[in-house]
Amino acid sequence: MTLPSQFVGTPASVSTRILAFSIDAAIVLAISLTSWAISGSLVFAGFLTFEALLALWILQANTGAGPGKALLGLRVARVEAPFSPGSGRSFVRGSLILLGGIIFAAGAWVVQGSAAWDRSGLRRSWADYAAQTVVVLAPRRSTLQQETGDESDSKELASPIVVAGPRDFGTTGRSHITRRANNNSTVIDALHIPLAPKWGAPMKAKTSESHALEDVSGELLLIFDTGQRAQFSLPVAINLGRDPEQTEPTDAILVVSDPDSSVSKSHVRLEHDRSGTWITDIGSTNGTDLIDEDSEPHMLSPHARTYVDEGTRIRMGNRVFTVSRLIGDPS
């Protein structure tokens, strides 16, 4: 059994995951003993220990990693797709590990080490089977560059977390574009492909002369499922997220309201120019999907610039928004 093709990385080794868990356990133990030594109160020490465990649960639910896994490049993901496990699966997984520690003292390490007996090839522990999760060793940036064969993208690649693996969207967008640095300038190689009525429908490539350029007057309207709305004068480049940062000095930024904290700080980049509207997932934790008219999600490859058709629904984390172009002068 192998990981689904959307994953980047391989199942983590048993020794690495045990080491990551030991780091987390050492941090919790240090907090507990330090608070007890300073306050002299077992109640206060127990409260801080509970708070530390709660923080680990929240971190794993939303990012797939605590301090130990983050240090070693591991991430916990759903076994069927490269998404963070969420609160429910993290609770089941953490409870079984904690229960093993309470009953057998060192049983928490036994639960982690049970991945060595997994015959599926995914090295899943008993807790992973109960929670339907898998622990992945994400490739480092240099490894990812070697696999893609393009070392010049180092400034654009973020450290991989649990993100979708490569997926070919060349047949679903109007253009497939790759970028490379060349003496501090950006060279764009474009293969122009017509937009198909259905995702994945076979299409023939056309030359750049057949790709009509659009008028960029008017505004771009974004409407979220939470009721949040935003309008931007065209042309525009927007970075969206919980606390986004500008990629270029002229970028607009949009803070996305997300009570679930499923949206990354800088999640996606949306651009509208004379060639149309484009979206790029900039290394988000929970990924970005384009949703077609049949409500089928199609995951974006990280750092791949993808064409967005008028009225397309876009899901970033748990938030969904639509993109519409308003023709004419801003009101």
Secondary structure, DSSP 8 states (H G I E B T S, - for coil): ----TTB-SEE--HHHHHHHHHHHHHHHHHHHHHHHHHH--HHHHHHHHHHHHHHHHHHHHHHS--HHHHHHTEEEEETTSSS--HHHHHHHHHHHHHHHHHHHSTHHHHHHHGGGG-TTSS---HHHHHHTEEEEE---HHHHHHHHT-GGGTTT-----S-B-----TTTSSEEEEEEEETTEEEEEEEE----SSTT-----B-GGGS------SEEEEEETTS-EEEEESSEEEEEESS---SSTT-EEEE---TT--S-SS-EEEEEETTEEEEEE-S-SS-EEEE-TT--EEE--TT-EEEE-TT-EEEETTEEEEEEEE-SS--
